[in-house]
Amino acid sequence: MKPLHFQRGFTLVELIIVMVIMGIIGGMVAIFIKSPMDAYFASARRSAMTDVADTTLRRMSRELRTALPNSVRPYGNQCIEFIATKTGGRYRENDIVSGDGTGMAFAASLAPAVSFNMFGDNSSLPLSQQIARGDVIVVYNTGQTGADAYQQDNTATVAGVTLPSPTASSPETTITITQKRFPLESPTKRFQVIPGAGQSIVAYVCHDGNLHRSVRALDPLGALPAASCPYDGPILVSQVIACNFNYDVGRNTNAFVSLQFRLNSNGETVTLQNEVNMGITP
């Protein structure tokens, strides 16, 4: 065993020197690591914002494709609203037997329609698209005075649905409606169906850095458009610094809705844009 005077530890000076050297090495390592780490977190923020924005754009585009033709109404470039539909179909133009009410009555010489036949079996449609009591039938919506679904010029509420015989070779579903003389015939003999349950009108609006989605029912009195879109619906996206919604009605071509918004988080900005082909056949 060595004498006690030969047993020694680290001196305070040696410990301080080691700490200084470790600090210098740590600082040098931090300099090299900082930039990649900053880039990683910035990329993660951009990715998260892009994911949220892309999901929202897809949802908006999907809903806009269900819009009743000629029902899209922009309010400036910060808001856009439309009447959503759940399905559509082709109506029988002429009665199977004269006066039996299976055809859609348009002529002024005929009594207003209280029912008509739809080609096809309503029960064969997906459940979310099946026509039900309380839904609203629209025929040839032009959006102009006299044929405007917002004013309910060309709408009728479904009172009942009678399915065809299971053995019918060419099934036709009978749809009973509130008495209505539709003002205009559809050139393609088609009609659209607005869902009941008070969720007919859908609006997307940018307000105070948020993108809202609001829904409301058609006004039973056919009131004129409000001065601005409502923004009392749930927030889909926050951190919005710019929105731009445009509607091009087209001329002899399809109408388009252009959607664009910009998000910002901690100095990182992403901008996404999409165009939705609305079609021209009501």
ZALUM-682093 format. One record per residue (C-alpha): x, y, z. Coordinates in steps of 0.25 Angstrom, whole numbers, plus 5000, padded with zeros to 4 digits. Example, Ala and Ser with C-alpha at 12.3 -4.5 7.8 and 13.67 -1.06 7.14 Angstrom:
BEGIN
504949825031 505549965029 
END
This chain:
BEGIN
500050005000 500550144996 500750245007 499650345008 500550465003 500650384989 499050374987 498550494979 497250544971 496950644961 497350784965 496350904963 497150964952 497150834944 495550824946 495450964941 496250934929 495450814925 494150894927 494651004918 495150904907 493750824908 493050964906 493850994894 493650864888 492150874891 492051004885 492750964872 491750844871 490550934874 490951024862 490950904853 489650844858 488850974859 488650994844 488150854841 487250854853 486650984850 486450934835 485750804841 484750884850 484450984839 484250864829 483350804840 482450934841 482350944826 481950804825 480850814836 480350944830 480350874816 479650754821 478550834827 478350934815 478350814805 477250734813 476450864814 476550894799 476150744796 474950764805 474550894798 474750834784 473950714787 472750794793 472850894782 472650784772 471350744778 470850894777 469550914770 469850974756 469851124756 469751134771 471151174774 471151324780 472451394783 472551504793 473751584789 474951484789 474851454804 473551364804 472851274795 471551194797 470651094789 469451004790 469950864793 469250744786 469250594790 468850534777 468150554764 467350474753 466550474740 465050504741 464050444732 463650554722 462250494717 461250414725 461250264723 459750274721 459150414719 458750484732 459350384741 460350484747 461650394744 462250504735 462750644739 461650744737 462150874731 461150924721 460151034726 459050954721 459350844731 459150844746 460350864755 461150744757 460950664770 461750544766 462650494755 463450374752 464950364753 465650264744 466350164753 466150104766 466450194778 466750084787 467950044778 468650174781 469650184793 468950214806 469450354806 468950384792 467550324794 466450424792 465550434805 464450514810 464850654813 465850664802 465650774792 465550754777 466150854767 465850864752 466750944743 467351044752 467951164744 468151254756 467351364749 466051424753 464951324752 465851204752 466651224765 466751124775 467151224786 465751284783 465151154782 464551184769 464851044764 464850954776 463850864782 463950784795 463850624795 462650574802 462850424799 463650324791 462950194785 463950094780 463750014767 463249874767 464449774769 464049704756 464049824747 464949814735 465149964734 464950014749 464450154751 464250224765 463050304768 463350434775 462250514782 462450664784 461750784789 460950834778 461850914768 461950964754 463350974750 463651094742 464651034732 464950894726 466350834727 466850814713 467450684718 466250644726 467050644739 466750694753 467550704766 467250674780 467650774792 467750704805 466750734816 467150744831 467450894829 468850884823 468550934809 469451054808 470951034810 471851154812 473351164813 473851294818 475251354823 475051444835 476151484845 477151394841 476251264841 475551194830 474151154835 473051064829 471651094831 470351024827 468951074828 467551044822 466851104810 466051224814 464651184813 464251324809 465351324798 466051444804 467151514796 468651494799 469151544812 470151664811 471351564815 471551414817 471351364832 472551324839 471951254851 472251114847 473451034852 474851074848 475550984838 476851054837 477551154846 478751244844 478251284830 478851414825 478251424812 477051364804 476551374790 475351304785 474851344770 473751284762 473851294747 472451264741 472951234727 472351264714 472051134706 473051064714 473051004728 473051094740 474251094750 474451124764 475851164768 476251144782 477551194789 477951224803 479351254810 479751204824 480851254833 481451194845 482651244852 483151314839 482851194831 481851214819 481151124810 480251154799 479251054792 478351074780 477350984773 476351004762 474950924762 474250904749 472750924752 472150884739 471050954731 469950854730 468750884740 
END
